[in-house]
Amino acid sequence: MAEGYAKSGNQWAASYQGWRNVAAQPYVSDTHGARYVNNYANDIGADNYALFEEAGPAPVGTVLAKDSFTVTAGGRVGAGPLFLMEKMEAGFDPDTGDWRYTLIMPSGKVIGATGGKGAARVEFCAECHLGVEEYDSRFFLDEEYRAQ
Ligand code: HEC
């Protein structure tokens, strides 16, 4: 999975698996195509993200990565896309709360990134995530799946 994402050339796609995973186990995300997902945070962002609702605004340089996979009724596992959020400098894009959203397919194809190629194709990410502006656009994960 990580190998495919890394073909995108995106620097985080190649390294996120070494970050802290705040999910105790992969869980099904209905909002990300009903796929199983994990939630990783990089060194800059992990301590903050792990505070969940108490976190306050994310430090600039925070990167959150959610990889995904599907399991068929027959038990076959397939890779899903990689969802990335990166907290940029203030003023980067007020329409996204200064987050750069990136969507990368399992093949490594980049569907779009805020402020870059295919930006229009990731606008829907911010539209939904801004629903939790009070948590700096982070939804966190269901309490039962949070790593202790
Ligand atoms: C319809 C609403 C919705 C859309 C659209 C959506 N998300 Fe999310 N996102 C959520 C919810 C809810 C969570 C937390 C629960 C979960 O993991 O499913 C989340 C979690 C995340 C996280 C983990 C950080 C956090 O919020 O705690 C990342 C990273 C992420 N989404 C990236 C993306 C990207 C990139 C896109 C667009 C390609 C996207 N999301 C589209 C609702 C959405």
Backbone and ligand atoms as CSV (ligand in chain L), in Angstrom:
chain,resi,resn,atom,element,x,y,z
A,1,MET,N,N,0.844,-1.203,0.000
A,1,MET,CA,C,0.000,0.000,0.000
A,1,MET,C,C,0.879,1.252,0.000
A,2,ALA,N,N,1.784,1.335,1.003
A,2,ALA,CA,C,2.666,2.505,1.125
A,2,ALA,C,C,3.539,2.631,-0.116
A,3,GLU,N,N,3.889,1.484,-0.683
A,3,GLU,CA,C,4.729,1.483,-1.880
A,3,GLU,C,C,4.027,2.179,-3.038
A,4,GLY,N,N,2.750,1.880,-3.206
A,4,GLY,CA,C,1.974,2.512,-4.273
A,4,GLY,C,C,1.855,4.008,-4.049
A,5,TYR,N,N,1.505,4.405,-2.823
A,5,TYR,CA,C,1.349,5.829,-2.516
A,5,TYR,C,C,2.655,6.581,-2.803
A,6,ALA,N,N,3.775,5.935,-2.454
A,6,ALA,CA,C,5.074,6.600,-2.572
A,6,ALA,C,C,5.402,6.962,-4.019
A,7,LYS,N,N,4.816,6.213,-4.960
A,7,LYS,CA,C,5.056,6.509,-6.382
A,7,LYS,C,C,4.561,7.900,-6.749
A,8,SER,N,N,3.719,8.472,-5.907
A,8,SER,CA,C,3.188,9.815,-6.176
A,8,SER,C,C,4.285,10.862,-6.120
A,9,GLY,N,N,5.383,10.545,-5.430
A,9,GLY,CA,C,6.431,11.545,-5.260
A,9,GLY,C,C,6.141,12.475,-4.095
A,10,ASN,N,N,4.967,12.329,-3.482
A,10,ASN,CA,C,4.606,13.154,-2.322
A,10,ASN,C,C,5.510,12.741,-1.151
A,11,GLN,N,N,6.135,13.724,-0.504
A,11,GLN,CA,C,7.109,13.394,0.548
A,11,GLN,C,C,6.481,12.671,1.738
A,12,TRP,N,N,5.246,12.961,2.060
A,12,TRP,CA,C,4.620,12.334,3.220
A,12,TRP,C,C,4.194,10.923,2.887
A,13,ALA,N,N,3.802,10.684,1.644
A,13,ALA,CA,C,3.339,9.356,1.229
A,13,ALA,C,C,4.423,8.316,1.475
A,14,ALA,N,N,5.670,8.741,1.413
A,14,ALA,CA,C,6.770,7.802,1.580
A,14,ALA,C,C,7.147,7.598,3.045
A,15,SER,N,N,6.697,8.465,3.933
A,15,SER,CA,C,7.191,8.383,5.312
A,15,SER,C,C,6.136,8.202,6.397
A,16,TYR,N,N,4.857,8.372,6.048
A,16,TYR,CA,C,3.842,8.426,7.113
A,16,TYR,C,C,3.770,7.164,7.962
A,17,GLN,N,N,4.160,6.023,7.427
A,17,GLN,CA,C,4.011,4.790,8.199
A,17,GLN,C,C,4.922,4.729,9.415
A,18,GLY,N,N,5.903,5.640,9.479
A,18,GLY,CA,C,6.768,5.705,10.650
A,18,GLY,C,C,6.214,6.641,11.716
A,19,TRP,N,N,5.100,7.281,11.454
A,19,TRP,CA,C,4.528,8.252,12.392
A,19,TRP,C,C,3.651,7.544,13.432
A,20,ARG,N,N,3.218,8.321,14.422
A,20,ARG,CA,C,2.347,7.759,15.437
A,20,ARG,C,C,0.955,7.500,14.847
A,21,ASN,N,N,0.444,6.311,15.062
A,21,ASN,CA,C,-0.906,5.978,14.615
A,21,ASN,C,C,-1.821,6.105,15.824
A,22,VAL,N,N,-2.742,7.047,15.790
A,22,VAL,CA,C,-3.596,7.263,16.954
A,22,VAL,C,C,-4.793,6.306,16.970
A,23,ALA,N,N,-4.915,5.482,15.933
A,23,ALA,CA,C,-5.994,4.492,15.910
A,23,ALA,C,C,-5.475,3.187,16.506
A,24,ALA,N,N,-6.205,2.648,17.473
A,24,ALA,CA,C,-5.801,1.399,18.104
A,24,ALA,C,C,-5.921,0.235,17.115
A,25,GLN,N,N,-6.790,0.399,16.150
A,25,GLN,CA,C,-7.004,-0.617,15.121
A,25,GLN,C,C,-7.639,0.081,13.930
A,26,PRO,N,N,-7.476,-0.476,12.737
A,26,PRO,CA,C,-8.164,0.140,11.593
A,26,PRO,C,C,-9.670,0.135,11.836
A,27,TYR,N,N,-10.360,1.189,11.467
A,27,TYR,CA,C,-11.798,1.269,11.693
A,27,TYR,C,C,-12.468,1.718,10.410
A,28,VAL,N,N,-13.737,1.438,10.280
A,28,VAL,CA,C,-14.446,1.760,9.044
A,28,VAL,C,C,-14.847,3.231,9.047
A,29,SER,N,N,-14.462,3.950,8.006
A,29,SER,CA,C,-14.825,5.353,7.861
A,29,SER,C,C,-15.883,5.510,6.786
A,30,ASP,N,N,-17.111,5.760,7.198
A,30,ASP,CA,C,-18.198,5.933,6.234
A,30,ASP,C,C,-17.977,7.141,5.350
A,31,THR,N,N,-17.296,8.155,5.900
A,31,THR,CA,C,-17.106,9.390,5.140
A,31,THR,C,C,-15.942,9.290,4.156
A,32,HIS,N,N,-15.181,8.230,4.205
A,32,HIS,CA,C,-14.074,8.061,3.263
A,32,HIS,C,C,-14.266,6.782,2.470
A,33,GLY,N,N,-15.488,6.622,1.972
A,33,GLY,CA,C,-15.791,5.505,1.083
A,33,GLY,C,C,-16.024,4.198,1.814
A,34,ALA,N,N,-16.414,4.262,3.112
A,34,ALA,CA,C,-16.672,3.051,3.901
A,34,ALA,C,C,-15.478,2.107,3.853
A,35,ARG,N,N,-14.288,2.670,3.886
A,35,ARG,CA,C,-13.081,1.852,3.883
A,35,ARG,C,C,-12.542,1.767,5.300
A,36,TYR,N,N,-11.693,0.772,5.520
A,36,TYR,CA,C,-10.962,0.714,6.786
A,36,TYR,C,C,-9.847,1.744,6.722
A,37,VAL,N,N,-9.652,2.484,7.804
A,37,VAL,CA,C,-8.615,3.517,7.797
A,37,VAL,C,C,-7.801,3.487,9.093
A,38,ASN,N,N,-6.617,4.104,9.015
A,38,ASN,CA,C,-5.785,4.390,10.175
A,38,ASN,C,C,-5.627,5.895,10.233
A,39,ASN,N,N,-5.148,6.418,11.339
A,39,ASN,CA,C,-4.925,7.864,11.471
A,39,ASN,C,C,-3.523,8.119,12.006
A,40,TYR,N,N,-2.638,8.611,11.168
A,40,TYR,CA,C,-1.271,8.894,11.572
A,40,TYR,C,C,-1.071,10.397,11.698
A,41,ALA,N,N,-0.188,10.803,12.626
A,41,ALA,CA,C,0.193,12.215,12.755
A,41,ALA,C,C,1.716,12.293,12.801
A,42,ASN,N,N,2.285,13.294,12.122
A,42,ASN,CA,C,3.750,13.412,12.097
A,42,ASN,C,C,4.260,13.950,13.434
A,43,ASP,N,N,5.593,14.032,13.574
A,43,ASP,CA,C,6.198,14.439,14.854
A,43,ASP,C,C,5.717,15.810,15.307
A,44,ILE,N,N,5.601,16.734,14.379
A,44,ILE,CA,C,5.177,18.095,14.740
A,44,ILE,C,C,3.748,18.069,15.290
A,45,GLY,N,N,2.923,17.200,14.736
A,45,GLY,CA,C,1.504,17.252,15.079
A,45,GLY,C,C,0.989,16.211,16.054
A,46,ALA,N,N,1.784,15.175,16.324
A,46,ALA,CA,C,1.248,14.020,17.063
A,46,ALA,C,C,0.781,14.358,18.481
A,47,ASP,N,N,1.601,15.077,19.254
A,47,ASP,CA,C,1.220,15.361,20.647
A,47,ASP,C,C,-0.068,16.166,20.689
A,48,ASN,N,N,-0.181,17.126,19.764
A,48,ASN,CA,C,-1.378,17.952,19.696
A,48,ASN,C,C,-2.582,17.110,19.274
A,49,TYR,N,N,-2.439,16.345,18.202
A,49,TYR,CA,C,-3.570,15.586,17.660
A,49,TYR,C,C,-4.085,14.571,18.678
A,50,ALA,N,N,-3.166,13.989,19.443
A,50,ALA,CA,C,-3.545,12.953,20.399
A,50,ALA,C,C,-4.350,13.509,21.578
A,51,LEU,N,N,-4.458,14.837,21.665
A,51,LEU,CA,C,-5.311,15.439,22.703
A,51,LEU,C,C,-6.766,15.515,22.240
A,52,PHE,N,N,-6.979,15.196,20.970
A,52,PHE,CA,C,-8.314,15.180,20.381
A,52,PHE,C,C,-9.069,16.480,20.677
A,53,GLU,N,N,-10.284,16.400,21.182
A,53,GLU,CA,C,-11.118,17.598,21.349
A,53,GLU,C,C,-10.458,18.686,22.202
A,54,GLU,N,N,-9.462,18.313,23.027
A,54,GLU,CA,C,-8.787,19.292,23.885
A,54,GLU,C,C,-7.608,19.941,23.176
A,55,ALA,N,N,-7.346,19.554,21.921
A,55,ALA,CA,C,-6.083,19.911,21.258
A,55,ALA,C,C,-5.882,21.405,20.996
A,56,GLY,N,N,-6.946,22.146,20.696
A,56,GLY,CA,C,-6.720,23.518,20.249
A,56,GLY,C,C,-6.170,23.478,18.830
A,57,PRO,N,N,-5.837,24.648,18.239
A,57,PRO,CA,C,-5.393,24.674,16.849
A,57,PRO,C,C,-4.149,23.815,16.608
A,58,ALA,N,N,-4.079,23.206,15.437
A,58,ALA,CA,C,-2.932,22.366,15.089
A,58,ALA,C,C,-1.710,23.237,14.823
A,59,PRO,N,N,-0.518,22.840,15.302
A,59,PRO,CA,C,0.693,23.593,14.988
A,59,PRO,C,C,0.955,23.576,13.474
A,60,VAL,N,N,1.450,24.690,12.954
A,60,VAL,CA,C,1.828,24.744,11.540
A,60,VAL,C,C,2.881,23.659,11.298
A,61,GLY,N,N,2.716,22.907,10.207
A,61,GLY,CA,C,3.647,21.817,9.918
A,61,GLY,C,C,3.080,20.456,10.314
A,62,THR,N,N,1.927,20.469,10.992
A,62,THR,CA,C,1.244,19.210,11.308
A,62,THR,C,C,0.847,18.517,10.014
A,63,VAL,N,N,1.093,17.224,9.923
A,63,VAL,CA,C,0.574,16.456,8.796
A,63,VAL,C,C,-0.180,15.253,9.353
A,64,LEU,N,N,-1.412,15.086,8.889
A,64,LEU,CA,C,-2.252,13.967,9.296
A,64,LEU,C,C,-2.466,13.081,8.080
A,65,ALA,N,N,-2.264,11.795,8.252
A,65,ALA,CA,C,-2.375,10.869,7.125
A,65,ALA,C,C,-3.319,9.742,7.487
A,66,LYS,N,N,-4.185,9.450,6.543
A,66,LYS,CA,C,-5.170,8.389,6.750
A,66,LYS,C,C,-5.051,7.489,5.543
A,67,ASP,N,N,-4.482,6.281,5.758
A,67,ASP,CA,C,-4.445,5.342,4.631
A,67,ASP,C,C,-5.697,4.478,4.719
A,68,SER,N,N,-6.006,3.757,3.689
A,68,SER,CA,C,-7.271,3.029,3.688
A,68,SER,C,C,-7.189,1.746,2.880
A,69,PHE,N,N,-8.035,0.804,3.260
A,69,PHE,CA,C,-8.126,-0.430,2.485
A,69,PHE,C,C,-9.539,-0.995,2.592
A,70,THR,N,N,-9.871,-1.852,1.695
A,70,THR,CA,C,-11.192,-2.479,1.691
A,70,THR,C,C,-11.019,-3.991,1.904
A,71,VAL,N,N,-12.048,-4.599,2.457
A,71,VAL,CA,C,-12.044,-6.056,2.584
A,71,VAL,C,C,-13.354,-6.550,1.983
A,72,THR,N,N,-13.258,-7.432,0.996
A,72,THR,CA,C,-14.474,-7.942,0.357
A,72,THR,C,C,-15.083,-9.029,1.253
A,73,ALA,N,N,-16.323,-9.411,0.938
A,73,ALA,CA,C,-17.001,-10.459,1.695
A,73,ALA,C,C,-16.160,-11.731,1.664
A,74,GLY,N,N,-15.428,-11.924,0.598
A,74,GLY,CA,C,-14.588,-13.111,0.476
A,74,GLY,C,C,-13.258,-12.986,1.200
A,75,GLY,N,N,-13.033,-11.841,1.843
A,75,GLY,CA,C,-11.809,-11.673,2.613
A,75,GLY,C,C,-10.647,-11.098,1.826
A,76,ARG,N,N,-10.903,-10.682,0.600
A,76,ARG,CA,C,-9.818,-10.127,-0.203
A,76,ARG,C,C,-9.569,-8.666,0.202
A,77,VAL,N,N,-8.307,-8.333,0.420
A,77,VAL,CA,C,-7.949,-6.984,0.851
A,77,VAL,C,C,-7.451,-6.171,-0.345
A,78,GLY,N,N,-7.999,-4.965,-0.488
A,78,GLY,CA,C,-7.555,-4.089,-1.574
A,78,GLY,C,C,-7.147,-2.738,-1.023
A,79,ALA,N,N,-6.114,-2.156,-1.612
A,79,ALA,CA,C,-5.663,-0.842,-1.141
A,79,ALA,C,C,-6.646,0.241,-1.556
A,80,GLY,N,N,-6.859,1.212,-0.694
A,80,GLY,CA,C,-7.680,2.380,-1.004
A,80,GLY,C,C,-6.785,3.604,-1.050
A,81,PRO,N,N,-7.389,4.791,-1.240
A,81,PRO,CA,C,-6.584,6.000,-1.349
A,81,PRO,C,C,-5.923,6.416,-0.030
A,82,LEU,N,N,-4.962,7.326,-0.163
A,82,LEU,CA,C,-4.325,7.960,0.993
A,82,LEU,C,C,-4.880,9.378,1.100
A,83,PHE,N,N,-5.361,9.734,2.296
A,83,PHE,CA,C,-5.932,11.064,2.558
A,83,PHE,C,C,-4.951,11.836,3.429
A,84,LEU,N,N,-4.544,13.005,2.964
A,84,LEU,CA,C,-3.573,13.804,3.718
A,84,LEU,C,C,-4.120,15.184,4.038
A,85,MET,N,N,-3.781,15.679,5.229
A,85,MET,CA,C,-4.069,17.067,5.619
A,85,MET,C,C,-2.779,17.651,6.171
A,86,GLU,N,N,-2.367,18.801,5.648
A,86,GLU,CA,C,-1.144,19.444,6.135
A,86,GLU,C,C,-1.470,20.873,6.551
A,87,LYS,N,N,-1.131,21.221,7.792
A,87,LYS,CA,C,-1.410,22.575,8.284
A,87,LYS,C,C,-0.342,23.530,7.761
A,88,MET,N,N,-0.789,24.500,6.951
A,88,MET,CA,C,0.120,25.440,6.296
A,88,MET,C,C,0.166,26.752,7.090
A,89,GLU,N,N,1.054,27.656,6.635
A,89,GLU,CA,C,1.158,28.985,7.258
A,89,GLU,C,C,-0.188,29.708,7.166
A,90,ALA,N,N,-0.469,30.576,8.136
A,90,ALA,CA,C,-1.689,31.386,8.100
A,90,ALA,C,C,-1.734,32.164,6.789
A,91,GLY,N,N,-2.896,32.184,6.139
A,91,GLY,CA,C,-3.051,32.904,4.876
A,91,GLY,C,C,-2.901,32.011,3.649
A,92,PHE,N,N,-2.514,30.746,3.866
A,92,PHE,CA,C,-2.348,29.814,2.734
A,92,PHE,C,C,-3.638,29.699,1.936
A,93,ASP,N,N,-4.731,29.440,2.604
A,93,ASP,CA,C,-6.032,29.359,1.942
A,93,ASP,C,C,-7.151,29.453,2.982
A,94,PRO,N,N,-7.758,30.628,3.101
A,94,PRO,CA,C,-8.819,30.806,4.097
A,94,PRO,C,C,-10.005,29.859,3.862
A,95,ASP,N,N,-10.183,29.407,2.611
A,95,ASP,CA,C,-11.309,28.521,2.310
A,95,ASP,C,C,-11.099,27.108,2.843
A,96,THR,N,N,-9.903,26.796,3.279
A,96,THR,CA,C,-9.649,25.447,3.802
A,96,THR,C,C,-9.161,25.503,5.245
A,97,GLY,N,N,-9.227,26.688,5.856
A,97,GLY,CA,C,-8.695,26.817,7.215
A,97,GLY,C,C,-7.180,26.643,7.221
A,98,ASP,N,N,-6.544,26.978,6.074
A,98,ASP,CA,C,-5.086,26.865,5.899
A,98,ASP,C,C,-4.576,25.426,5.953
A,99,TRP,N,N,-5.457,24.485,5.649
A,99,TRP,CA,C,-5.030,23.088,5.496
A,99,TRP,C,C,-4.839,22.810,4.017
A,100,ARG,N,N,-3.799,22.041,3.698
A,100,ARG,CA,C,-3.676,21.524,2.338
A,100,ARG,C,C,-4.167,20.079,2.345
A,101,TYR,N,N,-5.222,19.820,1.584
A,101,TYR,CA,C,-5.780,18.476,1.441
A,101,TYR,C,C,-5.186,17.826,0.207
A,102,THR,N,N,-4.783,16.582,0.344
A,102,THR,CA,C,-4.233,15.857,-0.803
A,102,THR,C,C,-4.862,14.477,-0.860
A,103,LEU,N,N,-5.237,14.058,-2.054
A,103,LEU,CA,C,-5.833,12.734,-2.258
A,103,LEU,C,C,-4.961,11.956,-3.241
A,104,ILE,N,N,-4.462,10.820,-2.768
A,104,ILE,CA,C,-3.542,10.007,-3.575
A,104,ILE,C,C,-4.116,8.603,-3.743
A,105,MET,N,N,-4.173,8.123,-4.978
A,105,MET,CA,C,-4.713,6.795,-5.251
A,105,MET,C,C,-3.683,5.717,-4.910
A,106,PRO,N,N,-4.147,4.466,-4.738
A,106,PRO,CA,C,-3.209,3.391,-4.384
A,106,PRO,C,C,-2.095,3.226,-5.418
A,107,SER,N,N,-2.348,3.646,-6.642
A,107,SER,CA,C,-1.338,3.541,-7.696
A,107,SER,C,C,-0.275,4.614,-7.567
A,108,GLY,N,N,-0.545,5.619,-6.719
A,108,GLY,CA,C,0.383,6.742,-6.606
A,108,GLY,C,C,-0.100,7.956,-7.379
A,109,LYS,N,N,-1.205,7.797,-8.118
A,109,LYS,CA,C,-1.741,8.936,-8.864
A,109,LYS,C,C,-2.323,9.965,-7.889
A,110,VAL,N,N,-1.882,11.228,-8.065
A,110,VAL,CA,C,-2.390,12.289,-7.197
A,110,VAL,C,C,-3.649,12.876,-7.837
A,111,ILE,N,N,-4.778,12.741,-7.168
A,111,ILE,CA,C,-6.045,13.244,-7.699
A,111,ILE,C,C,-6.089,14.767,-7.581
A,112,GLY,N,N,-5.565,15.287,-6.506
A,112,GLY,CA,C,-5.541,16.737,-6.345
A,112,GLY,C,C,-4.954,17.150,-5.016
A,113,ALA,N,N,-4.532,18.416,-4.962
A,113,ALA,CA,C,-4.011,18.987,-3.720
A,113,ALA,C,C,-4.414,20.449,-3.657
A,114,THR,N,N,-4.832,20.910,-2.490
A,114,THR,CA,C,-5.222,22.305,-2.294
A,114,THR,C,C,-4.047,23.214,-2.699
A,115,GLY,N,N,-4.334,24.183,-3.538
A,115,GLY,CA,C,-3.295,25.124,-3.957
A,115,GLY,C,C,-2.396,24.572,-5.051
A,116,GLY,N,N,-2.693,23.353,-5.513
A,116,GLY,CA,C,-1.857,22.747,-6.565
A,116,GLY,C,C,-2.715,22.158,-7.657
A,117,LYS,N,N,-2.133,21.191,-8.375
A,117,LYS,CA,C,-2.845,20.545,-9.465
A,117,LYS,C,C,-4.075,19.802,-8.927
A,118,GLY,N,N,-5.191,19.929,-9.636
A,118,GLY,CA,C,-6.402,19.207,-9.231
A,118,GLY,C,C,-7.039,19.756,-7.972
A,119,ALA,N,N,-6.743,21.020,-7.651
A,119,ALA,CA,C,-7.258,21.619,-6.406
A,119,ALA,C,C,-8.780,21.522,-6.317
A,120,ALA,N,N,-9.464,21.679,-7.451
A,120,ALA,CA,C,-10.924,21.653,-7.448
A,120,ALA,C,C,-11.438,20.287,-7.012
A,121,ARG,N,N,-10.647,19.251,-7.272
A,121,ARG,CA,C,-11.093,17.889,-6.959
A,121,ARG,C,C,-10.973,17.550,-5.481
A,122,VAL,N,N,-10.321,18.421,-4.705
A,122,VAL,CA,C,-10.256,18.162,-3.263
A,122,VAL,C,C,-11.001,19.232,-2.451
A,123,GLU,N,N,-11.742,20.086,-3.181
A,123,GLU,CA,C,-12.522,21.114,-2.461
A,123,GLU,C,C,-13.540,20.488,-1.517
A,124,PHE,N,N,-14.070,19.336,-1.919
A,124,PHE,CA,C,-15.092,18.696,-1.081
A,124,PHE,C,C,-14.538,18.282,0.280
A,125,CYS,N,N,-13.242,18.058,0.350
A,125,CYS,CA,C,-12.633,17.679,1.640
A,125,CYS,C,C,-12.840,18.806,2.640
A,126,ALA,N,N,-12.429,20.008,2.247
A,126,ALA,CA,C,-12.520,21.153,3.151
A,126,ALA,C,C,-13.976,21.480,3.466
A,127,GLU,N,N,-14.832,21.330,2.457
A,127,GLU,CA,C,-16.251,21.651,2.675
A,127,GLU,C,C,-16.816,20.837,3.828
A,128,CYS,N,N,-16.449,19.587,3.888
A,128,CYS,CA,C,-16.950,18.756,4.980
A,128,CYS,C,C,-16.169,19.039,6.268
A,129,HIS,N,N,-14.848,19.083,6.161
A,129,HIS,CA,C,-14.025,19.255,7.377
A,129,HIS,C,C,-14.262,20.597,8.071
A,130,LEU,N,N,-14.651,21.627,7.316
A,130,LEU,CA,C,-14.900,22.930,7.952
A,130,LEU,C,C,-16.126,22.881,8.867
A,131,GLY,N,N,-16.876,21.802,8.772
A,131,GLY,CA,C,-18.003,21.587,9.684
A,131,GLY,C,C,-17.537,21.498,11.126
A,132,VAL,N,N,-16.265,21.213,11.326
A,132,VAL,CA,C,-15.717,21.174,12.692
A,132,VAL,C,C,-14.618,22.230,12.835
A,133,GLU,N,N,-14.967,23.445,12.423
A,133,GLU,CA,C,-14.027,24.557,12.516
A,133,GLU,C,C,-13.535,24.745,13.950
A,134,GLU,N,N,-14.423,24.464,14.918
A,134,GLU,CA,C,-14.022,24.646,16.326
A,134,GLU,C,C,-12.884,23.712,16.719
A,135,TYR,N,N,-12.671,22.655,15.962
A,135,TYR,CA,C,-11.558,21.734,16.233
A,135,TYR,C,C,-10.486,21.880,15.150
A,136,ASP,N,N,-10.383,23.061,14.559
A,136,ASP,CA,C,-9.410,23.309,13.491
A,136,ASP,C,C,-9.550,22.253,12.391
A,137,SER,N,N,-10.780,22.021,11.975
A,137,SER,CA,C,-11.119,21.137,10.845
A,137,SER,C,C,-10.825,19.657,11.068
A,138,ARG,N,N,-10.525,19.264,12.298
A,138,ARG,CA,C,-10.253,17.836,12.528
A,138,ARG,C,C,-11.448,17.152,13.182
A,139,PHE,N,N,-11.806,16.021,12.636
A,139,PHE,CA,C,-12.946,15.260,13.173
A,139,PHE,C,C,-12.504,14.273,14.256
A,140,PHE,N,N,-11.220,13.929,14.249
A,140,PHE,CA,C,-10.682,12.909,15.153
A,140,PHE,C,C,-11.357,11.581,14.841
A,141,LEU,N,N,-11.320,10.662,15.776
A,141,LEU,CA,C,-11.935,9.387,15.475
A,141,LEU,C,C,-12.777,8.964,16.655
A,142,ASP,N,N,-13.618,8.021,16.384
A,142,ASP,CA,C,-14.528,7.537,17.404
A,142,ASP,C,C,-13.734,7.094,18.630
A,143,GLU,N,N,-14.238,7.431,19.814
A,143,GLU,CA,C,-13.489,7.156,21.039
A,143,GLU,C,C,-13.067,5.696,21.174
A,144,GLU,N,N,-13.921,4.798,20.718
A,144,GLU,CA,C,-13.581,3.382,20.922
A,144,GLU,C,C,-12.357,2.951,20.120
A,145,TYR,N,N,-11.976,3.730,19.112
A,145,TYR,CA,C,-10.827,3.339,18.294
A,145,TYR,C,C,-9.562,4.117,18.639
A,146,ARG,N,N,-9.617,4.991,19.636
A,146,ARG,CA,C,-8.447,5.790,19.977
A,146,ARG,C,C,-7.406,4.956,20.717
A,147,ALA,N,N,-6.154,5.069,20.290
A,147,ALA,CA,C,-5.071,4.370,20.983
A,147,ALA,C,C,-4.907,4.983,22.368
A,148,GLN,N,N,-4.636,4.165,23.357
A,148,GLN,CA,C,-4.502,4.666,24.741
A,148,GLN,C,C,-3.143,5.323,24.954
L,1,HEC,C1,C,-18.412,14.043,4.252
L,1,HEC,C2,C,-17.384,14.490,5.144
L,1,HEC,C3,C,-15.913,14.285,4.814
L,1,HEC,C4,C,-15.285,14.437,3.607
L,1,HEC,C5,C,-15.884,14.793,2.264
L,1,HEC,C6,C,-13.878,14.173,3.851
L,1,HEC,N1,N,-13.675,13.873,5.172
L,1,HEC,FE1,FE,-11.876,13.498,6.056
L,1,HEC,N2,N,-12.829,13.081,7.826
L,1,HEC,C7,C,-14.191,13.108,8.019
L,1,HEC,C8,C,-14.485,12.516,9.318
L,1,HEC,C9,C,-15.884,12.355,9.904
L,1,HEC,C10,C,-13.251,12.143,9.877
L,1,HEC,C11,C,-13.011,11.440,11.217
L,1,HEC,C12,C,-13.578,10.085,11.306
L,1,HEC,C13,C,-13.033,9.165,10.291
L,1,HEC,O1,O,-11.856,8.844,10.342
L,1,HEC,O2,O,-13.777,8.759,9.417
L,1,HEC,C14,C,-12.224,12.544,8.924
L,1,HEC,C15,C,-10.874,12.393,9.113
L,1,HEC,C16,C,-9.898,12.767,8.218
L,1,HEC,C17,C,-8.483,12.786,8.508
L,1,HEC,C18,C,-7.847,12.527,9.859
L,1,HEC,C19,C,-7.782,13.874,10.590
L,1,HEC,C20,C,-9.054,14.267,11.318
L,1,HEC,O3,O,-9.927,14.957,10.725
L,1,HEC,O4,O,-9.179,13.915,12.487
L,1,HEC,C21,C,-7.841,13.145,7.358
L,1,HEC,C22,C,-6.348,13.288,7.172
L,1,HEC,C23,C,-8.855,13.358,6.352
L,1,HEC,N3,N,-10.114,13.131,6.908
L,1,HEC,C24,C,-8.607,13.763,5.053
L,1,HEC,C25,C,-9.586,13.979,4.090
L,1,HEC,C26,C,-9.311,14.316,2.699
L,1,HEC,C27,C,-7.947,14.502,2.066
L,1,HEC,C28,C,-10.528,14.420,2.080
L,1,HEC,C29,C,-10.837,14.694,0.621
L,1,HEC,C30,C,-10.174,13.887,-0.371
L,1,HEC,C31,C,-11.545,14.178,3.100
L,1,HEC,N4,N,-10.942,13.911,4.295
L,1,HEC,C32,C,-12.915,14.236,2.859
L,1,HEC,C33,C,-15.122,13.620,7.140
L,1,HEC,C34,C,-14.892,13.912,5.799
